[in-house]
Amino acid sequence: MVSPLRLKTPDRFARRAAWILVATVVLAAGLSAPARADWSFSRSCVGSWGMHNCVFNWRDYPRDPHLRYAAGPVGEGERGEALARDRKWLDYCKPVLVKDRYGVSRYRYAKPGCEFGRAED
């Protein structure tokens, strides 16, 4: 005859393990925070045999390090000058979008040097 203690013991441990698993999943889901998009941390290490270099970066508002942000025109006078300069460039260069043989749109200009911002001879 099988002892009742033997039947209950594995079942009791299985139920307890199931409850622990459910509680762990519920706690992990409840305590997890959403990802923050306004900061980043990165680490990079290079080297071996006792000679290595590590760099740690922390940015509150991550931006592309290869982009330089220039300030726009501040007053109405500067804004008017910028618009006049743009109109002058458009009249001189006459940019047109043309598709190359691969189907990529590229700008073509009426005068040389316009791709570099040249606006007069």
DOVEXDREN-204864 format. One record per residue (C-alpha): residue in one letter; y, z negated, x negated. Coordinates in steps of 0.02 Angstrom, whole numbers, padded with zeros to 5 digits, always signed. Layout:
// DOVEXDREN-204864
aYZX
...
This chain:
// DOVEXDREN-204864
m+00000+00000+00000
v+00175+00043-00058
s+00295-00098-00082
p+00455-00091+00027
l+00556-00140-00127
r+00506+00021-00214
l+00563+00129-00068
k+00731+00045-00050
t+00782+00036-00233
p+00799+00224-00272
d+00881+00255-00104
r+01007+00115-00132
f+01055+00180-00304
a+01071+00358-00240
r+01189+00301-00101
r+01291+00198-00222
a+01304+00346-00343
a+01358+00459-00200
w+01493+00335-00146
i+01557+00320-00325
l+01563+00509-00340
v+01658+00527-00176
a+01780+00389-00225
t+01809+00470-00395
v+01845+00639-00317
v+01962+00564-00186
l+02056+00464-00318
a+02069+00612-00435
a+02137+00723-00297
g+02255+00589-00232
l+02326+00537-00400
s+02346+00708-00477
a+02525+00767-00490
p+02582+00947-00470
a+02624+01045-00626
r+02805+01030-00681
a+02897+01190-00716
d+03054+01117-00793
w+02982+01060-00960
s+02853+01114-01087
f+02769+01043-01240
s+02679+01147-01370
r+02594+01109-01536
s+02541+01225-01674
c+02452+01177-01836
v+02405+01289-01981
g+02314+01251-02143
s+02158+01175-02217
w+02093+01070-02363
g+02226+00936-02349
m+02372+01058-02343
h+02432+01092-02169
n+02590+01111-02069
c+02614+01062-01888
v+02756+01106-01771
f+02790+01015-01608
n+02908+01089-01479
w+02979+00998-01330
r+03095+01089-01210
d+03171+01017-01053
y+03210+01188-00983
p+03096+01314-01070
r+03168+01486-01100
d+03109+01637-01196
p+03155+01600-01378
h+03186+01784-01411
l+03323+01800-01280
r+03504+01759-01315
y+03610+01712-01167
a+03789+01774-01179
a+03929+01706-01072
g+04001+01826-00945
p+04186+01860-00919
v+04279+01700-00876
g+04439+01752-00788
e+04496+01895-00678
g+04579+01980-00827
e+04420+01979-00930
r+04318+02036-00779
g+04436+02183-00752
e+04427+02231-00936
a+04236+02225-00932
l+04230+02336-00777
a+04352+02460-00857
r+04247+02462-01016
d+04088+02495-00914
r+04172+02636-00817
k+04233+02713-00980
w+04056+02707-01051
l+03982+02785-00893
d+04111+02926-00895
y+04081+02961-01080
c+03891+02946-01086
k+03836+03002-00911
p+03666+02914-00915
v+03523+02998-00820
l+03345+02936-00793
v+03216+03065-00846
k+03027+03046-00844
d+02940+03087-01007
r+02770+03170-01021
y+02682+03003-00992
g+02777+02968-00830
v+02888+02833-00906
s+03070+02836-00850
r+03191+02844-00996
y+03379+02859-01005
r+03456+03018-01076
y+03639+03022-01126
a+03765+03164-01139
k+03828+03107-01311
p+03740+03034-01463
g+03760+02849-01497
c+03772+02797-01315
e+03609+02698-01327
f+03701+02584-01447
g+03854+02557-01334
r+03966+02693-01406
a+04100+02740-01280
e+04212+02862-01374
d+04212+02985-01519
